[in-house]
Amino acid sequence: MKKLLIFTGLLICMFSTQQLLAAKPFADEKVVLQISDPDPSKQTQVLNVASNVIKHYGPDKVDVEIVAFGPGLRLLFKDNNNSSRIDGLNQNGVRFAACQNTVKKMTALLGEKPELHANATPVPAGVVRIIELQNQGYKLIKP
């Protein structure tokens, strides 16, 4: 039973990652934004950068993914003040990746698993996700 649960969890993570990969294959620009800072002004800044890039290129011409890990995962907490901005950016095609390594660590520290925003897609490791995206030609921006 335990092996079945582990296998199911791995399939879910793989499927979620594949959903992220199914981005905008014909975009002129591909950008990955890193948020690893708990500072609310940094969280606002990363969302502003995503919004500005979309305004500049147009939602169909740029592919944007925000990867949150470490203390920056707080951006993707369900009760974050930026929740409505995340919804709006997601409607314009911005994807949000949540590091599961960080979720595990925060669960241990907080005593319970943090609830993530509905648009946050779990990835096994945030840094690994950034490396994967860079290998696909994405430009890494760390606002």
C-alpha positions as CSV (number, residue, x, y, z in Angstrom):
1,M,0.0,0.0,0.0
2,K,2.8,2.4,0.9
3,K,4.5,1.7,-2.4
4,L,1.3,2.4,-4.3
5,L,0.9,5.8,-2.5
6,I,4.5,6.7,-3.3
7,F,4.0,5.7,-6.9
8,T,0.8,7.7,-7.1
9,G,2.5,10.7,-5.6
10,L,5.3,10.5,-8.2
11,L,2.8,10.3,-11.0
12,I,1.0,13.4,-9.8
13,C,4.3,15.3,-9.5
14,M,5.3,14.2,-13.0
15,F,1.9,15.1,-14.4
16,S,2.0,18.5,-12.7
17,T,5.4,19.1,-14.1
18,Q,4.3,18.1,-17.6
19,Q,1.4,20.6,-17.3
20,L,4.0,23.3,-16.6
21,L,6.0,22.2,-19.6
22,A,2.9,22.5,-21.9
23,A,3.5,26.2,-22.0
24,K,3.6,28.4,-25.1
25,P,5.7,26.6,-27.7
26,F,5.5,29.5,-30.2
27,A,6.4,32.3,-27.8
28,D,9.1,34.7,-28.9
29,E,10.6,35.0,-25.4
30,K,10.7,32.5,-22.6
31,V,11.3,33.8,-19.0
32,V,11.6,32.1,-15.7
33,L,11.4,34.4,-12.6
34,Q,12.9,33.2,-9.3
35,I,11.4,34.2,-6.0
36,S,13.3,32.9,-3.0
37,D,12.9,35.9,-0.6
38,P,10.2,36.2,2.0
39,D,10.1,40.0,1.8
40,P,6.6,41.1,0.6
41,S,8.2,43.9,-1.5
42,K,10.2,41.3,-3.4
43,Q,7.1,39.2,-4.0
44,T,5.3,42.3,-5.3
45,Q,8.4,43.0,-7.5
46,V,8.4,39.6,-9.1
47,L,4.7,39.9,-9.9
48,N,5.3,43.4,-11.3
49,V,8.1,42.1,-13.6
50,A,5.8,39.3,-14.9
51,S,3.1,41.8,-15.6
52,N,5.5,44.2,-17.3
53,V,7.0,41.5,-19.5
54,I,3.5,40.4,-20.6
55,K,2.5,44.1,-21.3
56,H,5.6,44.6,-23.4
57,Y,5.5,41.4,-25.5
58,G,1.9,40.5,-25.3
59,P,0.5,37.4,-23.6
60,D,0.8,35.3,-26.7
61,K,4.4,36.3,-27.4
62,V,6.0,35.6,-24.1
63,D,6.1,32.5,-21.9
64,V,6.5,33.2,-18.2
65,E,6.9,30.9,-15.2
66,I,7.5,32.0,-11.6
67,V,9.4,29.5,-9.5
68,A,9.0,29.9,-5.7
69,F,11.3,28.1,-3.3
70,G,12.8,28.6,0.1
71,P,11.3,31.6,2.0
72,G,9.9,32.8,-1.3
73,L,7.3,30.0,-1.3
74,R,5.3,32.3,0.9
75,L,4.2,34.1,-2.2
76,L,2.2,31.0,-3.2
77,F,0.6,30.5,0.2
78,K,-3.2,30.5,-0.2
79,D,-3.7,33.4,2.1
80,N,-1.0,35.7,0.5
81,N,-2.1,39.3,-0.1
82,N,-1.2,38.9,-3.7
83,S,-3.7,36.1,-4.4
84,S,-5.8,38.1,-6.8
85,R,-2.7,39.3,-8.7
86,I,-1.6,35.6,-9.1
87,D,-5.1,34.8,-10.5
88,G,-4.9,37.6,-13.0
89,L,-1.4,36.7,-14.1
90,N,-2.4,33.1,-14.5
91,Q,-5.3,34.1,-16.7
92,N,-2.6,35.7,-18.9
93,G,-0.7,32.5,-19.1
94,V,1.8,32.9,-16.2
95,R,2.6,29.6,-14.5
96,F,3.5,29.3,-10.8
97,A,5.8,26.4,-9.6
98,A,6.0,25.6,-5.9
99,C,9.0,23.7,-4.6
100,Q,8.0,20.5,-2.8
101,N,11.3,20.3,-1.0
102,T,10.4,23.7,0.6
103,V,6.9,22.5,1.4
104,K,8.3,19.5,3.3
105,K,10.7,21.7,5.2
106,M,8.0,24.3,6.0
107,T,5.6,21.6,7.1
108,A,8.1,20.4,9.6
109,L,8.8,23.9,10.9
110,L,5.1,25.0,11.0
111,G,3.7,21.7,12.3
112,E,1.3,21.6,9.4
113,K,1.4,21.6,5.6
114,P,1.0,25.1,4.2
115,E,-2.1,25.6,2.0
116,L,-0.9,26.7,-1.5
117,H,-2.7,28.9,-4.0
118,A,-4.9,27.0,-6.4
119,N,-2.7,28.1,-9.3
120,A,0.5,26.8,-7.7
121,T,1.8,23.6,-9.4
122,P,4.0,21.4,-7.3
123,V,7.5,20.6,-8.6
124,P,9.9,18.3,-6.8
125,A,12.6,21.0,-6.5
126,G,12.5,24.7,-7.4
127,V,16.2,24.9,-8.3
128,V,15.9,21.8,-10.5
129,R,12.9,23.3,-12.2
130,I,14.9,26.5,-13.0
131,I,17.7,24.4,-14.4
132,E,15.2,22.5,-16.6
133,L,13.7,25.7,-17.9
134,Q,17.1,27.2,-18.6
135,N,18.0,24.0,-20.6
136,Q,14.9,24.7,-22.7
137,G,16.1,28.3,-23.5
138,Y,14.4,30.2,-20.7
139,K,16.1,33.4,-19.4
140,L,16.4,33.4,-15.6
141,I,15.5,36.7,-14.0
142,K,15.9,37.2,-10.3
143,P,14.1,40.5,-9.4
